[in-house]
Amino acid sequence: MKTDELRESYLAFFKTKGCVRRPSDVLVPRNDPTVLFTPAGMNQFKKQFLGIGKLEFTRAATCQKCLRTGDITNVGLTAYHHTFFEMLGNFSFGDYFKREAIQWAWEYLTDNRWLGFDPNRLTVSVYLDDDETYNIWHDDIKLPGDRIHRDGEHENFWPAGAPSHGPDGVCGPCSEIFYHPPNGGKEVELWNLVFTQFNRVGAPPDNLRPLPKKNIDTGMGLERTAAVLQGVESNFEIDILKPLCQAAGETVGVNYTFDAPQGHALRRIADHIRAVTFCVHEGVGPGNEKQNYVVRQLLRRAFLEGYRLGQYQPFLYYLVPSVVDIMRGPYPELAHTIDSVANIIREEEVQFLGIVDRGIPKFNRIVKNARATGNSVINGKDAFDLHQTDGFLIELTEALAEKEKLTVDRIDFENCMKEHEKLSGSGAFSDEVMVEEPLDSIRNTTDAVEFLGYESTEAEGEIIGIITQKQLVQEFAESGQASPLAVVLNRTPFYGEAGGQIGDTGVLNGNGCQFNVLDTQHNDELLLHIGHLTAGKLEVGKSLMATVDADRRAGICRAHSATHILHHALRKTLGESATQRGSKVERDSLRFDFTHHRSLTQDELLRVEDEINQRIVQNASVTTNRLELETAKKAGAMALFGEKYPDRVRVVSMGEFSTELCGGTHLSNTGQVGLCKIISEEPVAKGVRRVTALTGPKVLERIRDSESLLRQLVTLLKTPQPGDLPRRVVALQQELRDAKHELTKHTAESVAGTVQKLIETTEVVNDVKILIHAAEGANRDVLRNFADQLRAKAKPIAILLGSIVDGKVALTAAISKDLVQRGLNASDCVKAAAKVVGGGGGGRPDLAEAGGKFPDKLSDALAQGAKYYRSKLQG
């Protein structure tokens, strides 16, 4: 059975059991701070498991995209470990429980209409004290006792840990199903049936709270089940992964076979590039924080595997089309971002190559120091410094050390990593998988808040929640409290920040009460009016009139509708690969992030701006419809990749040129935008650009500001007409260049007269002159000339010169070449000095330059450089 067939078979089976087929959640959850990536199928069902709000369904089945990094060192080495994988799961929220979950699992596995496993090759495990589950397997399924194993809490209680210990969140006993291959190979865990009965909160004892209803959460690994069905010993040999391993081999320039020495490296490349492709598709590129950091590490680890095999040029990006082709069946949307994903990956590969090139000299110094002390081991602190400061993966350091016949103290390195993580608070995942929030009690007693803002900016609503100091209260009186409150109404015209559109402001008032709303935020189905009580008393159950600042809302609508037109204009000008990656919509101003591998030319910007304003002038109608998600996508509605959408979505159309999924507020026609002006275009991340623009009155304000500035320039530069300004500026620039040239000449002449005087009065340490000098008015060229003259007239000599150039510090360090052999290094000297003035730099051992931003600390910087020279010469 092919992997795609297995996926469909599983979901079809559970549909016959009344389970609602739900789509995979996004790989990168946007509103769940407890995880960086979706680690399991259960995560999207947090509210259902905790019994929060009204359930739309009580049975579900999914195939969930997952990413875990906890066992990353095993990827490619073992048969079943991955970072990215798919988890088949069926769930019950207070509906069926243990008996049905076990019976259906057995039916799906053994019935010839489905998977048709030989029942004699299946065994199970149950929690040590779970007699109920044991009896179902033994009495109902008729499984012999010798094929039912009782295991302790670390194996059969989920999440792992004693029943009263472990991470907070839903938990309970579980039962695992194993397959024993006919060739006597290692047993394979196919399926884990988790019987979630409790919510574990805080420390024991009495921290296991029974859930409102008993639930089922099961997980069957798609890849490992496919491996068993296809008769292969490793997940990497199945139909969707072996071709990717082979493609990795072709790209690197070696052949892939499972038992080949390079096999594990190619499997890691295949795994990591699949994970990264999905992440970047969802808008999470390589970076230095959270999910972005994980993506960067996956890419660099994959690149390193190719580097070890002799591939010293970017190659991973070539594999993106292979990933898209292999995963096209269940995830056709990957094809829409193939070019942008490949470009982002290639840029990261190029950057990493630069890091390797720059870090090699430092690595060589570490090797030299190790050998000088007779040590064959690079200490962990040095390896950690390469990792943390220079971006060297520990595996890269180990690979390079191996070539030098050295090893790395990995234990010491790991200790440094743990200490760093403890201090920085970093880590892949939180222990709190699913925890209750203060607002959950409101959700349990009310349906979703009714949003009225599409039709009106004023409406009456009843208070159903008041939050102060992160606590729910029944009432709140005027107190002059500085920190804001949050008020929840059962119906409101206030738009909560979402989809890039900022939240509304305005006022809630009535019955002597006035509450100024400074912001409105979404919290799932609830809308939080955040602000200050200025008069009266808030009480749950009290009715208030909610009035949105209509002028501000109108400006937001102009900018939001212009954002959709801008998206259309970018795609028309740059191609369909220019897809949205994010936006921020405020009052008559907007910024729009999109995928593109380079900056836009001036001509392209003008074409985009012209297209926007042509669509505005067309006065095209703006219409909205509610459609089923799949219907909307088939109709061509554009969605933001990596965003989670409900089953029914709001579709916003503008004329015949733009159709997007959007929950924001808009104009009734494009003409109401008035005018749109692009004011900047810049990079924000690898392969992502940002356009900032203004609409309506703010465009007029900017035009008037520009005209005022132009008039001032005409007056200051004494030009008859604005059109003469370029000529006048060119003339002034030439005058300035001439003046600087003359100043440099005079400064150089004064240097010649100063050199001998400085040499005669300079400090001497161990027969070496240490010359430290602040050269007033000298630019960098003069400083270099100064240093050359000093070295020519006095040897041996160590020099550090400084000056203030255009309000910033310029530093030049130089030493006689014979001093390099004595351990002095001009680059180290100038770096030490530059730190004092908040800058950096470097260069050759005999000549180096640096800069800084604190000119008032120049004398301190020069003193630090002198201290470096003395320490080296006296040591």
Secondary structure, 3 states (H helix, E strand, C coil): CCHHHHHHHHHHHHHCCCCEECCCCCCCCCCCCCECCCCCHHHHHHHHHHCCCCCCCCEEEEEEEEECCCCHHHCCCCCCCCCEEEEEEEEEECCCCHHHHHHHHHHHHHCCCCCCCCHHHEEEEEECCCHHHHHHHHHHCCCCHHHEEEECHHHHEECCCCCCCCCCEEEEEEEEEEECCCCCCCCEEEEEEEEEEEEECCCCCCCEEEEEEEEEEEEEEHHHHHHHHCCCCCHHHCCCCHHHHHHHHHHHCCCCCCCCCCHHHHHHHHHHHHHHHHHHHCCCCCCCCHHHHHHHHHHHHHHHHHHHCCCCCCCHHHHHHHHHHHCCCCCHHHHHHHHHHHHHHHHHHHHHHHHHHHHHHHHHHHHHHHHHCCCCEECHHHHHHHHHHHCCCHHHHHHHHHHCCCEECHHHHHHHHHHHHHHHCCCCECCCCCCCCCCHHHHHHCCCCEECCCCCCEEEEEEEEEEECCEEECEEECCCCCCCEEEEECEECCCCEECCECCCCEEEEECCEEEEEEEEEEECCEEEEEEEEEECEEECCCEEEEEECHHHHHHHHHHHHHHHHHHHHHHHHHCCCCCEEEEEEECCEEEEEEECCCCCCHHHHHHHHHHHHHHHHCCCEEEEEEEEHHHHHHCCCECCCCCCCCCEEEEEEECCCEEEECCCCCCCEHHHHCCEEEEEEEEEECCEEEEEEEEHHHHHHHHHHHHHHHHHHHHHCCCCCHHHHHHHHHHHHHHHHHHHHHHHHHHHHHHHHHHHHHHHHCEEECCEEEEEEECCCCCHHHHHHHHHHHHHHCCCEEEEEEEEECCEEEEEEEECHHHHCCCCCHHHHHHHHHHHCCCEEEECCCEEEEEECCHHHHHHHHHHHHHHHHHHHHC
